[in-house]
């Protein structure tokens, strides 16, 4: 085994249990925000456009539209500030990185929902 992976496994904290999601899914991330001496939880709801990395360096990017402006935020999976991740919709996509959504607006930027 690679020496870096061994060290990461030794020092990694117990991972939180989050639902399984992939690119194209709509998720709500409850993120703890600290402002001065106050703490609050803010919800960031959007489409997962990519998941990258592995182990302790694994992260995902969520994109949402806020007043016709695209906002993207990168969340590390092992961040202590993530309170909860809720899976809202399962998207039907054929790619693992959805960067083409950056150039689309309106109804074209919608992702079909996978029906079960």
C-alpha positions in Angstrom: 0.0 0.0 0.0 1.1 3.5 -0.6 2.6 5.2 2.4 0.4 8.3 2.1 -2.8 6.2 2.1 -1.6 4.4 5.2 -1.0 7.7 7.1 -4.4 9.1 5.9 -6.2 6.1 7.2 -4.4 6.3 10.6 -5.2 10.0 11.2 -8.6 10.2 9.6 -11.5 10.8 12.0 -14.5 8.6 12.0 -16.4 9.5 8.8 -20.0 10.7 8.9 -22.6 8.7 7.2 -24.1 10.5 4.2 -26.5 9.2 1.5 -24.9 7.9 -1.7 -25.2 10.5 -4.5 -23.6 11.1 -7.8 -23.3 13.9 -10.4 -26.7 15.1 -11.5 -28.4 14.6 -8.2 -30.0 17.5 -6.4 -28.8 17.7 -2.7 -29.3 20.0 0.2 -26.1 20.6 2.3 -26.6 21.9 5.8 -23.4 23.8 6.4 -22.4 25.3 9.8 -21.4 29.0 9.5 -19.5 30.8 12.3 -19.8 34.6 12.4 -17.9 36.1 15.3 -19.1 34.2 18.3 -22.4 33.1 16.7 -23.1 29.8 15.0 -25.8 29.0 12.5 -26.6 26.4 10.0 -27.2 27.5 6.4 -28.7 25.3 3.7 -27.2 25.1 0.2 -29.4 23.3 -2.3 -28.3 22.6 -5.8 -27.1 20.1 -8.4 -23.9 18.1 -7.9 -21.8 18.8 -10.9 -18.7 16.8 -9.9 -17.2 14.5 -7.3 -13.4 14.2 -7.2 -10.7 12.7 -5.2 -10.6 9.7 -2.9 -10.1 9.1 0.8 -9.5 12.2 3.0 -9.3 14.5 -0.1 -12.6 13.6 -1.6 -14.9 16.5 -2.4 -18.0 17.4 -4.4 -19.1 20.6 -6.1 -22.7 21.9 -5.9 -24.1 24.4 -8.3 -27.3 26.5 -7.8 -28.9 29.5 -9.5 -29.4 32.5 -7.3 -31.2 35.5 -9.0 -30.0 34.3 -12.5 -26.4 34.0 -11.3 -24.7 30.6 -11.0 -23.2 29.9 -7.7 -20.8 27.0 -7.2 -19.5 25.7 -3.9 -16.9 23.0 -3.2 -17.5 20.8 -0.1 -14.9 18.4 1.3 -16.6 15.1 2.4 -14.7 15.1 5.7 -15.4 18.7 6.6 -16.5 19.1 10.3 -18.8 22.0 9.2 -21.1 19.7 7.3 -24.1 18.9 9.5 -26.2 16.9 7.1 -26.6 16.1 3.4 -30.1 15.4 2.1 -30.7 13.8 -1.3 -33.7 15.6 -2.9 -33.8 14.3 -6.5 -31.9 11.6 -8.4 -30.8 12.9 -11.8 -30.6 11.0 -15.0 -27.3 11.9 -16.6 -24.7 10.1 -18.6 -21.6 12.0 -17.5 -19.6 12.2 -14.3 -18.7 15.8 -14.7 -21.5 18.2 -15.7 -19.5 21.3 -16.6 -21.7 22.0 -19.6 -24.4 23.2 -17.2 -22.3 26.4 -16.7 -23.2 27.5 -20.2 -26.9 26.7 -20.0 -29.7 28.9 -18.5 -33.4 28.5 -17.9 -35.2 25.3 -18.9 -32.2 24.0 -20.9 -30.2 23.7 -17.6 -32.7 21.3 -16.1 -31.8 17.6 -15.5 -34.3 14.9 -16.0 -35.3 13.0 -12.8 -34.7 9.3 -12.6 -38.0 7.4 -12.0 -38.0 4.2 -10.0 
